[in-house]
Amino acid sequence: MRQLVWGQVIRWIRRKHRRITWKDLRRRYCNGGWWPTTEDITLFDPAKVRTTRYRYRGAVIPSPWPTKG
């Protein structure tokens, strides 16, 4: 996901500024790094989203339906 987002944004920037070199684009839009960012805004990085894993609970999961008996 991260590679897809990064690629789309970089392609859009390259189309917008056709005559500027790659080095100047990185300096202007990525602050010399690789991830597009400015002083106020940073492109959302899906790699920094935490994933919560749950243990398998099997029959311990409560049923929403009333039991007979």
C-alpha positions as a Markdown table, in Angstrom:
| # | Residue | x | y | z |
|---|---|---|---|---|
| 1 | Met | 0.0 | 0.0 | 0.0 |
| 2 | Arg | 2.8 | 2.4 | 0.9 |
| 3 | Gln | 4.6 | 1.8 | -2.4 |
| 4 | Leu | 1.3 | 2.4 | -4.4 |
| 5 | Val | 0.6 | 5.7 | -2.5 |
| 6 | Trp | 4.2 | 6.9 | -2.9 |
| 7 | Gly | 4.3 | 6.1 | -6.6 |
| 8 | Gln | 1.1 | 7.8 | -7.4 |
| 9 | Val | 2.0 | 11.0 | -5.6 |
| 10 | Ile | 5.5 | 11.1 | -7.1 |
| 11 | Arg | 4.1 | 10.5 | -10.6 |
| 12 | Trp | 1.7 | 13.4 | -10.1 |
| 13 | Ile | 4.5 | 15.7 | -8.9 |
| 14 | Arg | 6.6 | 14.7 | -11.9 |
| 15 | Arg | 3.7 | 15.4 | -14.3 |
| 16 | Lys | 3.1 | 18.7 | -12.7 |
| 17 | His | 6.8 | 19.8 | -12.9 |
| 18 | Arg | 8.2 | 18.3 | -16.1 |
| 19 | Arg | 11.3 | 20.5 | -16.4 |
| 20 | Ile | 12.5 | 20.2 | -12.8 |
| 21 | Thr | 15.1 | 17.5 | -12.1 |
| 22 | Trp | 14.4 | 14.6 | -9.7 |
| 23 | Lys | 16.9 | 16.0 | -7.2 |
| 24 | Asp | 15.1 | 19.4 | -7.1 |
| 25 | Leu | 11.7 | 17.7 | -6.8 |
| 26 | Arg | 13.0 | 15.7 | -3.8 |
| 27 | Arg | 14.4 | 18.9 | -2.2 |
| 28 | Arg | 11.2 | 20.8 | -2.8 |
| 29 | Tyr | 8.5 | 18.2 | -1.9 |
| 30 | Cys | 10.3 | 15.7 | 0.3 |
| 31 | Asn | 12.7 | 17.9 | 2.3 |
| 32 | Gly | 15.6 | 16.0 | 0.9 |
| 33 | Gly | 14.2 | 12.6 | 2.0 |
| 34 | Trp | 12.1 | 10.2 | 0.1 |
| 35 | Trp | 8.6 | 10.6 | 1.7 |
| 36 | Pro | 6.6 | 13.6 | 0.5 |
| 37 | Thr | 6.3 | 16.1 | 3.3 |
| 38 | Thr | 6.2 | 19.9 | 4.0 |
| 39 | Glu | 6.5 | 21.9 | 7.2 |
| 40 | Asp | 2.8 | 21.5 | 8.0 |
| 41 | Ile | 1.6 | 18.4 | 6.1 |
| 42 | Thr | 3.0 | 14.9 | 5.7 |
| 43 | Leu | 1.7 | 12.3 | 3.3 |
| 44 | Phe | -0.2 | 9.5 | 5.2 |
| 45 | Asp | 2.1 | 6.5 | 5.8 |
| 46 | Pro | 0.1 | 3.3 | 5.9 |
| 47 | Ala | 3.2 | 1.4 | 7.3 |
| 48 | Lys | 2.8 | 3.3 | 10.6 |
| 49 | Val | -0.8 | 2.0 | 11.3 |
| 50 | Arg | -0.7 | -0.6 | 14.1 |
| 51 | Thr | -2.4 | -3.9 | 13.6 |
| 52 | Thr | -4.3 | -5.5 | 16.6 |
| 53 | Arg | -4.3 | -9.3 | 16.6 |
| 54 | Tyr | -6.8 | -11.2 | 18.6 |
| 55 | Arg | -6.4 | -14.7 | 20.0 |
| 56 | Tyr | -8.7 | -17.4 | 18.7 |
| 57 | Arg | -11.6 | -17.7 | 21.2 |
| 58 | Gly | -13.6 | -20.6 | 19.7 |
| 59 | Ala | -16.7 | -21.5 | 21.6 |
| 60 | Val | -16.1 | -18.7 | 24.1 |
| 61 | Ile | -17.6 | -16.1 | 21.7 |
| 62 | Pro | -21.0 | -15.2 | 23.1 |
| 63 | Ser | -24.0 | -15.9 | 20.8 |
| 64 | Pro | -26.5 | -13.1 | 20.3 |
| 65 | Trp | -29.3 | -15.6 | 20.0 |
| 66 | Pro | -31.1 | -16.9 | 23.1 |
| 67 | Thr | -30.5 | -20.5 | 24.0 |
| 68 | Lys | -33.3 | -23.0 | 24.3 |
| 69 | Gly | -33.7 | -24.9 | 27.5 |
